[in-house]
Each structure stands twice: as C-alpha cells, then as structure tokens.
Amino acid sequence: MKELDVLKIIESLKLTEQISQAAAKKLDLSEDKLKNYLDEKIKERINNIGKALSKGDMPPEAFNGLRRLSNVDFSELNDKIIKEE
C-alpha cells in the first residue's frame, strides 16, 4: 500500500491558507487565527484516524473510505477552492 503524508500534501497545496483567506473575509475573522485553527483540527483528525487504524477500532466501511483517499487528486480540490473564491 502506498504511504501518503496527508499533512505535507495539505501544506504544499496551501489548502488551509486558501480556505482561511476566503472564509476570514466572509466571517470577519483573522486569517492567521483561522488558519491555525484549521491546521490544528486537521492534525487532530488525522491523528485520530491513525490511532483508530493502529488499534483496529475502525469499521471496515470507514477503513475502505480512507483507503480510497490515495486515489484522490488533491490538486483538483485545490483548483475547485480557487475557482469558488
């Protein structure tokens, strides 16, 4: 199975920066604070998924859904975010 470092992918595509810029304007919030919040939430979620996988506590349906993430082209998602902005 191919190993992905999801955090590095998100960071290289600057997804949280772009989301923060778009949302901060609409929500009248600080871009930096919103980016930090998103970064922490993403790290927390990824760590929770990793813990569940290592314990074997994840139902097969959830595991299969996560496994399919290796087929996702994150650059397409990045393009969609930019176009929506």
Beta strands, then each sheet from edge to edge (+ up, - down):
end
